[in-house]
Amino acid sequence: GPMGRSNRRHSRFPAPDVPVGERVDDSYFEGAVLVGDSVAVGFRIHEDVPPLEVLSVIGISPRTAATNKLFVLNKQPCALVEKLVAMQPRMVYLWLGSNGVDTKPADMVVDDYDRLMNTLLAALPNTLFYIVELTPVKLVAQEKYVNFTNERVDEFNAGLREVAQRHNVYLLPVNFLLRNDKGLLD
């Protein structure tokens, strides 16, 4: 998309790298929305997280987030983009991809993410978007979904970085923070 569209308030810090600065207090997250799958559900029940609004749907993928009516607005089913437009968030953290990468090639899921970003950025030009990397895979998940490997997650995260760069939005690189010395989810 056109440069500067979605982060003109932060033009001193070029995307996709989030600038490292002083720790912010919880008020920074007022008006922020986290969109995610089952991993994000924990943010709704945990006490120690900032005051984010959490839109989480178990099983949601970048593709279904773009196409399916998985949310509710005025008691009617609606798509993610309609829900977010109604909310007018200041910031959106997108944490999607586990459902997709578990069964499909990474590049296919990255393409779905790219299409989702096109839709969201067009509808919410003044919202600051952060794309959140996938975390490392636990051994149990790797045993259950034979293709859901850390190699595939790494490939997907590299693709996400390109998507973030292309759309001039930030990428939150959480993967390396959550890896143990075996490269698995700590």
Salt bridges, closest charged atoms under 4 A:
ASP17 OD1 - ARG161 NH2 3.05
GLU82 OE2 - LYS69 NZ 3.81
ASP112 OD1 - ARG63 NH2 2.98
ASP112 OD1 - ARG115 NH2 2.67
ASP114 OD1 - ARG166 NH1 2.89
ASP114 OD1 - HIS167 NE2 2.62
ASP154 OD1 - ARG179 NH2 2.49
